[in-house]
Amino acid sequence: MGRPTGDQITQFMKKWELPFQDVKLLHRAFMHTSYVNEESQVLESNERLEFLGDAVLELQTSKFLYTHYPKMAEGEMTKFRAQIVREESLVIYATTLGLGDMLFLGRGEEQTGGRQRPAIIADAFESLLGAIYLDLGIETVQTILEKVVFPEVSTVRQREYQDFKSQLQELVQTDATRNVVYQIASESGPAHAKVFVANVIVDGIIFGTGDGRTKKDAEQQAARAALAKLAVTEQKE
């Protein structure tokens, strides 16, 4: 596909309810450095907007976590935020918005698949946020995040769970005779605020215990505790 037309830009604004006053600013959000290098009349790529958008995304994500996860500790929020704003996640958000089709790319970058290049697409998402912030304000940024980012948070969190449990599984199963079992040891509290306690059992021995608001939360914390214990054991050896 070629570079986006004015009609495509207009349709993009209409679809996502982004009534830009400075449409040139929106164009700039989609201008990759390869395009600027080929077009002498274009003076600025989307890199500076990307810098701004990165900060805006981090701020609004931090606010979301602070508001929606009141029991989450600072360290957990930091780790969770890193998952939400990592490149792999940004590509998902950018794809939802169809940003691959909106990019202005140099001919060489176009021919080598730049529209599908994760780093370029992820950067375009942050650049777009920067442009929205400057032209339409933080409220509109928040609206876009509520449409394409925050609905993915549960998926991102689930991926985080799988990471810890998978890490433990991979570590233990280097020896095929060993096995890992998760067991819910107890649950307490009213139905709307239950607390579950889980054990992770390796070869019949409790290797880690964790608690959480859901069984998956508890298993996640148990797996993390087991990994920490194994790391300490390895250091002593």
TAZIKA-V140168 format. One record per backbone hydrogen bond with DSSP energy under -1.0 kcal/mol. CO is the residue of the C=O (numbers start at 1). NH is the residue of the N-H. If there is no record, write none. Layout:
co=CO nh=NH
co=CO nh=NH
This chain:
co=5 nh=9
co=6 nh=10
co=7 nh=11
co=8 nh=12
co=9 nh=13
co=10 nh=14
co=11 nh=15
co=12 nh=16
co=13 nh=18
co=18 nh=20
co=22 nh=26
co=23 nh=27
co=24 nh=28
co=25 nh=29
co=27 nh=30
co=28 nh=31
co=30 nh=104
co=31 nh=46
co=32 nh=35
co=32 nh=36
co=33 nh=37
co=35 nh=39
co=39 nh=42
co=46 nh=50
co=47 nh=51
co=48 nh=52
co=49 nh=53
co=50 nh=54
co=51 nh=55
co=52 nh=56
co=53 nh=57
co=54 nh=58
co=55 nh=59
co=56 nh=60
co=57 nh=61
co=58 nh=62
co=59 nh=63
co=60 nh=64
co=61 nh=65
co=62 nh=66
co=63 nh=67
co=64 nh=68
co=65 nh=69
co=69 nh=72
co=73 nh=77
co=74 nh=78
co=75 nh=79
co=76 nh=80
co=77 nh=81
co=78 nh=82
co=79 nh=83
co=80 nh=84
co=81 nh=85
co=86 nh=90
co=87 nh=91
co=88 nh=92
co=89 nh=93
co=90 nh=94
co=91 nh=95
co=92 nh=96
co=93 nh=97
co=94 nh=99
co=98 nh=101
co=99 nh=102
co=104 nh=32
co=106 nh=110
co=107 nh=111
co=108 nh=112
co=109 nh=114
co=110 nh=113
co=113 nh=116
co=114 nh=117
co=117 nh=121
co=118 nh=122
co=119 nh=123
co=120 nh=124
co=121 nh=125
co=122 nh=126
co=123 nh=127
co=124 nh=128
co=125 nh=129
co=126 nh=130
co=127 nh=131
co=128 nh=132
co=129 nh=133
co=130 nh=134
co=131 nh=135
co=132 nh=136
co=132 nh=137
co=137 nh=141
co=138 nh=142
co=139 nh=143
co=140 nh=144
co=141 nh=145
co=142 nh=146
co=143 nh=147
co=144 nh=148
co=145 nh=149
co=145 nh=150
co=149 nh=152
co=150 nh=153
co=152 nh=156
co=153 nh=157
co=154 nh=158
co=155 nh=159
co=156 nh=160
co=157 nh=161
co=158 nh=162
co=159 nh=163
co=160 nh=164
co=161 nh=165
co=162 nh=166
co=163 nh=167
co=164 nh=168
co=165 nh=169
co=166 nh=170
co=167 nh=171
co=168 nh=172
co=169 nh=173
co=172 nh=175
co=175 nh=178
co=179 nh=203
co=181 nh=201
co=183 nh=199
co=186 nh=197
co=188 nh=195
co=190 nh=193
co=195 nh=188
co=196 nh=212
co=197 nh=185
co=197 nh=186
co=198 nh=210
co=199 nh=183
co=200 nh=207
co=200 nh=208
co=201 nh=181
co=202 nh=205
co=205 nh=202
co=208 nh=200
co=210 nh=198
co=212 nh=196
co=214 nh=218
co=215 nh=219
co=216 nh=220
co=217 nh=221
co=218 nh=222
co=219 nh=223
co=220 nh=224
co=221 nh=225
co=222 nh=226
co=223 nh=227
co=224 nh=228
co=225 nh=229
co=226 nh=230
co=227 nh=231
co=228 nh=232
co=229 nh=233
co=230 nh=234
co=231 nh=235
co=232 nh=236
co=233 nh=237
